[in-house]
Amino acid sequence: MAEYKLLLPSMGEGVMEATIITWLYNEGDTVSEDDSVVEIATDKVDSDVPTPVSGKIVKILKQKEEVAKVGEAIAILEIAGEGNADITAEASVAATATVIEPEVEKELMQPIAAQTVATDSLSGTDLYLSPLVKSIAQQENITEAELKSIKGSGLEGRITKEDILAYLPNRGNAANTTTSTPAALAAKSTPVPAPTSTIPVAAGDEIVPMDRMRKIIAENMVKAKQIAPHVTSFIETDVTNVVKWRNKHKAAFEKREGEKLTFMPIFIKAVVKAIQDFPLINVSVDGDKIIKKKNINIGMATALPDGNLIVPVIKNADQLSLSGLAKAINDLAYRARNKKLRPEDTQGATYTISNVGSFGNLMGTPIIPQPQVAILAVGAIVKKPAVLETPDGDVIAIRNLMFMSHSYDHRVVDGSLGGMFLKHVHDYLQNWDLNTEV
């Protein structure tokens, strides 16, 4: 028999570690190839790690709530075979194995704290920095003492890219503060008491701690409102043609493709066309620079069974047909609700859509996910009497109407751009061609 080291897989750019949520098998259990053996959590998404081989779990190396780095062994399996009894391989989320030599594994498992930043040696310290953060620190000549003064917002207080970039503009002020008067130094060394709750708790009230994902959502929403001055525009759209077209094609589409045809592919197709008309909606802001995005990647806000929210991303949505969009949407929604998303599935969005109508809501004022500059909320489709203009005069008819609300970042998107973009989405949906192929 040989030993097989199950390593924490690579989970996309910028993701260097994950927290063990729960093991799905115990030591001594036998697992088959492609079985999901452990649930992990990153600051992006929760997912499962499958095993690329069949065997028996003889040792679990990382317990629940412990943090593992990418490339670090999290379990040892006993597998059939002879020869080298210490086979090390990395399981990918797609269940493919990549062999890693012992020397490489050792390097991957070296704590970043044992490396140097700028001219200061961090050997022997307890700092853990991702390669990206370390690279920024080296470029900016940030010392170990400065790094220790930065309050990390990542897992277990780790310093993230956002933390170190936020520190740089105020670096001089921080340095002056730390080298000022003895009184200031004494004040700095005095521990600040933790804030106490001022909300009264009455008899019978229940206190429910936020789970990890809810904490991340809360932090991101607060950050988004602090960074971007939000403006929201509204429009009511006649989507009668969209409803007729979908009703005409949905049964045949499901029979042919084995996929449901929802309204979301149509909404995304209209948004993509409007982005192509107004590319300055598809941007990010970096200080006083505007980054125009080449790709059109559409985030799709998805409610999870536990009440939390996640935003999987349809990459290069402009290159997909309606059929391709439908399949991508269904796949991402299914995997989101079944904790099958990979971290890269939630990265890279350049614009986001939230379907508040799925909850029966007429409209909403969505919060812009950073670093995007706009988000669209589509409301419930409701039958209403409406005035139609005909060659013979105005008539009242029953139509399918829907509100859309467009929130945008007023730093770079003014009312004219935000409003015209919304009007173009409206026009594409209201004038939907009933002969469109799917």
C-alpha positions in Angstrom: 0.0 0.0 0.0 1.1 3.6 -0.6 0.3 6.9 1.0 -1.3 9.7 -0.9 -1.2 13.3 0.4 -4.4 15.2 -0.3 -3.4 18.9 -0.8 -5.5 22.0 -0.6 -6.1 22.8 -4.3 -5.5 26.0 -6.1 -8.7 28.0 -6.0 -8.1 30.9 -8.3 -6.0 34.1 -8.5 -5.6 35.8 -5.1 -6.9 32.9 -3.0 -4.0 31.6 -0.9 -5.8 29.8 1.9 -9.0 28.3 3.1 -10.7 27.4 6.4 -11.9 23.8 7.0 -15.6 23.9 7.5 -16.3 20.2 8.0 -15.0 16.8 7.0 -17.5 14.7 5.2 -15.7 11.5 6.1 -13.8 10.3 9.2 -10.4 8.7 9.7 -10.7 5.0 8.7 -13.5 5.7 6.1 -13.0 4.5 2.6 -13.6 7.0 -0.2 -13.9 6.6 -4.0 -12.4 8.7 -6.7 -14.2 12.1 -7.2 -15.9 11.8 -3.8 -16.1 15.2 -2.0 -14.3 14.6 1.3 -14.2 18.1 2.9 -16.0 21.4 2.8 -13.8 24.5 2.8 -14.4 28.2 3.0 -12.5 31.1 1.5 -13.3 34.8 1.6 -14.9 34.3 -1.8 -17.0 31.1 -1.6 -17.6 27.8 0.1 -16.8 24.7 -1.8 -16.0 21.0 -1.6 -12.6 19.3 -2.2 -12.9 16.0 -4.0 -10.3 13.2 -3.9 -8.7 12.3 -7.2 -8.0 8.7 -6.0 -9.8 5.9 -4.1 -8.5 4.8 -0.8 -8.8 4.9 3.0 -8.4 8.1 5.0 -5.7 7.2 7.5 -5.0 10.7 8.9 -6.8 14.1 8.9 -4.1 16.8 9.1 -6.3 19.9 9.3 -9.3 19.9 11.7 -12.5 21.9 11.6 -11.9 25.7 11.8 -8.2 25.4 11.0 -6.7 27.3 8.1 -4.8 25.5 5.4 -2.7 27.1 2.7 -2.9 26.2 -1.0 -0.6 23.3 -1.6 -0.6 22.2 2.1 -1.5 18.6 2.9 -4.9 18.3 4.6 -5.2 14.5 4.8 -3.4 11.3 4.1 -5.0 8.5 2.2 -3.9 4.9 1.9 -4.2 3.7 -1.7 -3.5 0.5 -3.6 0.0 0.3 -5.2 3.6 -0.3 -4.5 6.8 1.7 -4.7 7.1 5.1 -3.3 5.0 5.1 -0.2 4.9 8.9 0.0 3.0 10.0 -3.2 2.1 13.7 -3.0 -0.6 15.1 -5.3 -2.8 18.0 -5.5 -6.6 17.5 -5.9 -8.2 20.1 -8.0 -11.9 21.1 -7.7 -12.4 19.4 -11.1 -11.0 16.2 -9.5 -7.8 16.1 -11.5 -4.5 15.2 -9.9 -1.3 17.1 -10.3 1.9 15.5 -9.0 4.0 17.8 -6.8 7.5 16.8 -5.9 8.4 16.7 -2.1 10.8 19.6 -2.5 8.0 21.7 -4.1 5.6 20.7 -1.5 8.0 21.8 1.2 8.4 25.2 -0.5 4.6 25.6 -0.8 4.2 24.9 2.9 6.9 27.3 4.1 5.2 30.2 6.0 5.7 33.5 4.3 6.9 34.8 7.7 10.2 33.1 7.1 10.8 35.2 4.0 12.0 38.8 3.9 10.0 42.0 3.2 12.0 45.1 2.1 15.2 45.1 4.1 13.8 43.7 7.3 13.9 40.0 8.0 10.7 38.5 9.1 12.3 35.2 10.1 10.8 33.9 13.3 7.8 36.2 13.3 4.2 35.1 13.2 3.2 37.2 10.2 1.5 35.4 7.3 1.4 37.2 4.0 0.1 36.1 0.6 2.6 36.4 -2.3 0.6 39.3 -3.6 0.7 41.2 -0.3 4.3 40.4 0.1 5.1 41.7 -3.4 3.3 45.0 -2.7 5.2 45.3 0.6 8.5 44.8 -1.2 7.7 47.3 -3.9 6.7 50.0 -1.4 9.5 49.1 1.1 7.1 48.5 3.9 8.9 47.3 7.0 7.9 44.5 9.4 7.0 47.0 12.0 4.6 48.7 9.6 3.0 45.5 8.6 2.4 44.6 12.2 0.6 47.9 12.6 -1.9 47.1 9.8 -5.2 45.6 11.0 -5.9 42.7 8.7 -9.5 42.0 7.6 -8.8 38.6 6.1 -9.3 35.2 7.7 -7.8 35.0 11.1 -6.8 38.7 10.9 -4.6 38.1 7.8 -3.6 41.3 5.9 -5.3 41.4 2.5 -4.5 43.3 -0.7 -7.2 45.8 0.2 -5.8 46.3 3.7 -2.3 47.1 2.4 -3.5 49.4 -0.4 -5.7 51.3 2.1 -2.7 51.7 4.3 -0.4 53.3 1.7 -2.1 56.7 1.2 -2.0 57.4 5.0 1.4 55.8 5.5 3.2 59.1 6.3 0.6 60.0 8.9 0.9 56.6 10.5 4.7 56.9 10.6 4.5 60.3 12.2 2.1 59.1 14.7 4.3 56.2 15.8 7.4 58.4 16.1 5.9 61.4 17.9 5.8 62.2 21.6 6.3 59.7 24.5 2.7 60.4 25.5 1.5 59.4 22.0 3.7 56.2 22.2 2.2 55.4 25.6 -1.3 56.0 24.2 -0.5 53.7 21.3 0.6 50.9 23.6 -2.6 51.2 25.8 -5.0 48.5 24.7 -8.3 49.8 23.4 -11.3 48.2 25.1 -13.6 46.2 22.8 -16.8 48.0 22.0 -19.8 46.9 24.0 -23.3 46.5 22.7 -25.7 49.4 23.4 -28.7 47.5 22.2 -30.9 46.3 25.0 -31.8 42.6 25.0 -35.2 41.9 26.5 -36.3 38.7 28.1 -37.1 36.2 25.4 -34.9 37.8 22.8 -32.7 35.4 20.9 -29.1 36.3 20.1 -28.0 34.6 16.8 -24.3 35.0 16.0 -23.6 35.8 12.3 -22.1 32.9 10.4 -18.9 33.4 8.4 -20.6 34.2 5.1 -23.0 36.7 6.7 -20.0 38.6 8.3 -18.3 38.8 4.9 -21.6 40.1 3.2 -22.0 42.7 6.0 -18.4 43.9 5.6 -18.7 44.1 1.9 -22.0 46.0 1.9 -20.7 48.6 4.4 -17.5 49.0 2.4 -19.5 49.4 -0.8 -21.7 52.2 0.6 -18.7 53.9 2.1 -16.7 53.9 -1.1 -19.4 54.7 -3.8 -21.9 57.5 -3.7 -25.0 55.7 -4.8 -27.7 57.1 -7.2 -30.6 55.0 -8.4 -32.8 55.5 -11.5 -36.1 53.7 -12.1 -38.0 52.8 -15.3 -41.1 50.7 -16.0 -40.8 48.4 -19.0 -43.4 46.6 -21.1 -42.1 43.1 -21.4 -45.1 41.6 -23.0 -43.1 40.5 -26.1 -40.5 38.9 -23.8 -43.2 36.9 -22.0 -44.8 35.8 -25.2 -41.5 34.7 -26.7 -40.5 32.7 -23.6 -43.9 31.0 -23.4 -43.5 30.0 -27.0 -40.0 28.5 -26.6 -39.6 27.3 -23.1 -41.2 23.8 -23.5 -39.3 23.0 -26.7 -36.1 24.4 -25.3 -36.3 22.2 -22.2 -37.1 19.1 -24.3 -34.2 19.9 -26.6 -31.5 21.1 -24.2 -32.7 19.6 -20.9 -32.5 23.1 -19.4 -35.1 25.5 -18.2 -35.5 28.8 -20.1 -35.9 31.6 -17.5 -36.1 35.3 -18.1 -32.6 35.9 -16.9 -30.8 35.1 -20.2 -33.0 37.7 -21.9 -32.3 40.3 -19.2 -28.5 39.6 -19.5 -28.6 39.8 -23.3 -30.3 43.2 -23.1 -27.7 44.4 -20.5 -24.8 43.2 -22.6 -26.1 45.1 -25.6 -26.5 48.3 -23.5 -23.0 47.9 -22.1 -21.7 47.7 -25.7 -23.6 50.9 -26.3 -22.2 52.6 -23.2 -18.8 50.9 -22.3 -18.2 53.5 -19.5 -20.6 51.5 -17.4 -18.2 48.5 -17.6 -15.4 50.1 -15.6 -13.8 50.2 -12.2 -12.3 53.1 -10.2 -8.8 52.9 -8.8 -8.1 56.2 -7.0 -8.3 58.9 -9.7 -8.0 56.4 -12.5 -10.8 54.7 -14.5 -10.1 51.2 -15.6 -12.2 50.3 -18.7 -12.8 46.6 -18.7 -12.3 44.7 -22.0 -14.4 41.7 -20.9 -18.1 41.8 -20.1 -18.5 39.5 -17.1 -22.0 39.6 -15.6 -22.5 38.9 -11.9 -25.8 37.2 -11.0 -27.0 37.7 -7.4 -28.2 34.3 -6.1 -30.1 33.7 -2.9 -28.9 30.6 -1.0 -31.0 28.1 1.0 -29.5 29.4 4.3 -30.6 32.9 3.6 -27.2 34.2 2.5 -26.3 35.7 -0.8 -23.6 34.9 -3.4 -22.8 36.4 -6.8 -21.5 33.8 -9.3 -20.1 35.3 -12.6 -20.9 34.6 -16.2 -17.6 35.2 -17.9 -17.5 36.8 -21.4 -21.3 37.0 -21.5 -21.2 39.0 -24.7 -19.8 35.9 -26.5 -22.7 33.7 -25.5 -25.9 33.0 -27.3 -29.2 33.0 -25.5 -28.9 29.2 -25.3 -25.4 29.5 -23.9 -26.5 32.1 -21.4 -29.4 29.9 -20.2 -27.0 26.9 -19.7 -24.4 29.1 -17.9 -27.1 30.6 -15.6 -28.7 27.3 -14.7 -25.3 25.7 -14.0 -24.1 28.5 -11.8 -27.4 28.8 -9.9 -27.4 25.0 -9.3 -23.8 24.9 -8.1 -24.3 28.0 -5.9 -27.3 26.5 -4.1 -25.5 23.1 -3.6 -22.1 24.6 -2.5 -20.4 23.4 -5.7 -19.0 26.8 -6.8 -15.3 27.2 -7.2 -13.7 30.5 -6.0 -13.0 31.6 -9.6 -16.8 31.3 -10.3 -17.3 34.4 -8.1 -14.4 36.5 -9.3 -14.1 39.1 -12.1 -17.6 40.5 -12.4 -17.8 43.8 -14.2 -21.6 44.4 -13.9 -24.2 42.7 -11.7 -27.9 41.9 -12.1 -30.2 41.2 -9.1 -33.6 39.6 -9.7 -35.7 41.0 -6.8 -38.8 40.0 -8.8 -38.2 36.4 -7.9 -39.3 37.3 -4.4 -42.4 39.1 -5.7 -40.8 42.6 -5.2 -41.7 45.3 -7.6 -38.4 47.1 -7.3 -35.4 47.7 -5.1 -32.3 49.9 -4.6 -29.4 47.5 -5.0 -26.0 48.1 -3.5 -23.1 48.3 -6.0 -20.6 45.5 -5.5 -17.0 46.8 -5.4 -15.1 47.4 -7.6 -18.0 47.7 -10.1 -19.7 51.0 -10.7 -23.3 49.9 -11.4 -25.9 47.2 -10.7 -29.4 46.5 -12.1 -32.4 45.2 -10.2 -35.3 43.7 -12.1 -38.7 43.5 -10.4 -41.7 41.2 -10.7 -43.5 41.0 -14.0 -47.1 42.1 -13.3 -50.1 42.2 -15.6 -51.6 45.7 -15.6 -53.8 47.9 -17.8 -51.7 50.2 -19.9 -52.3 52.8 -22.6 -51.1 51.8 -26.1 -50.7 54.1 -29.0 -52.1 52.7 -32.2 -52.7 54.1 -35.7 -56.4 54.4 -34.7 -55.7 56.2 -31.4 -54.9 55.3 -27.9 -56.3 52.1 -26.4 -56.1 50.4 -23.0 -54.8 46.9 -23.0 -53.6 44.3 -20.5 -49.8 44.2 -20.7 -46.9 42.6 -18.8 -45.0 45.4 -17.0 -41.8 45.3 -15.0 -39.9 47.9 -13.0 -36.1 48.1 -13.3 -33.9 50.1 -10.9 -30.3 51.0 -11.8 -27.9 52.0 -9.0 -24.6 53.6 -10.1 -21.5 55.1 -8.7 -21.8 58.9 -9.0 -18.0 59.3 -8.8 -17.8 58.3 -12.5 -21.4 57.7 -13.7 -23.5 60.8 -13.9 -27.3 60.8 -14.2 -27.2 61.1 -18.0 -25.0 58.0 -18.5 -26.8 56.0 -15.8 -30.2 57.0 -17.1 -29.4 56.5 -20.8 -28.0 53.1 -20.1 -31.2 52.1 -18.3 -33.3 53.4 -21.1 -31.4 51.3 -23.6 -31.9 48.2 -21.5 -35.6 49.2 -21.4 -35.7 49.6 -25.2 -34.1 46.2 -25.9 -36.6 44.4 -23.7 -39.7 46.4 -24.7 -38.9 45.9 -28.4 -37.9 42.2 -28.1 -38.2 40.5 -31.5 -40.6 37.6 -31.3 -38.6 35.9 -34.1 -35.4 35.8 -32.0 -33.8 32.3 -32.2 -32.8 30.4 -29.1 
